[in-house]
């Protein structure tokens, strides 16, 4: 039941325990207990809303920054990654395979602010060997939700 519960909450965190119970074929008490266990174990970290900031008229500048890192003895990439994810500008930090080691998503008010983060905070860190910054021009899909174009049709139209 836990996997199905997690998938349902990931799709829509507003679902109530009563709705989830019906969906999963169990009791509301079982759902509440399972959610509490998952929160205590750190599996459910928080509940969030996916916002289309472009439509809201509150656009910020986002960038994906590829970071080449010199791994440190006994801790590998973890120590540098931790220093980076502690910056409030870093929305996400991911270890990658390939040419670059880390992918950092950064959000700022404008391009100058993002560039300042890269040049003043990120690039000078011990262990950082190089960065490549890609500014996000438009998001088409985020966290599984389509942000542009027509809304997805979920059923076939009825034709007489």
C-alpha positions, 0 to 999 in steps of 0.5 A: 500500500505504501508505494501506491499511497506515495504515488497518489500523494506525489500526483496530488498532495491535496488528497484527503485521507478519506479519498486516499482510503477509497482509492487504495481500498483501505480504511482512513485510519490505515492511511493516516497511520501510513502517512505518519510513519512515512513522515517520521521515516523521512520518506515524505519530506514535505507537500508542495504545489507546482506553480506555473510562474510564467502564467502568474506573472512572477517570473524569476530567472532559473539556470542549470549549472554543470559543475566539474568537481575534484572528488575528495578522499574518503568523501568523494563528491559529498562534501562539495555537494553539501557546501553547494546545497547549503546556498539558498540560491541552489534549488537542487543539486544532483550527482551526474555521470558524464562530463560534469559531476554535479547539476545545480539548479539556481533561481534568482531575480535576474541574470546578473544575480545568477551570474553573481552566484556562480562567480562569487560563491560557486566557482571559487569553492575548493574542489570546483574545477569548472562550471557551465551555466545554462539559463532556462528560457522556458519550461514546458513541463515541470514535475510531470505537469505540462505548463504550456499548450493545451490542457491534456484531454483525459477522455475521448469526446462523445460523438453522436 
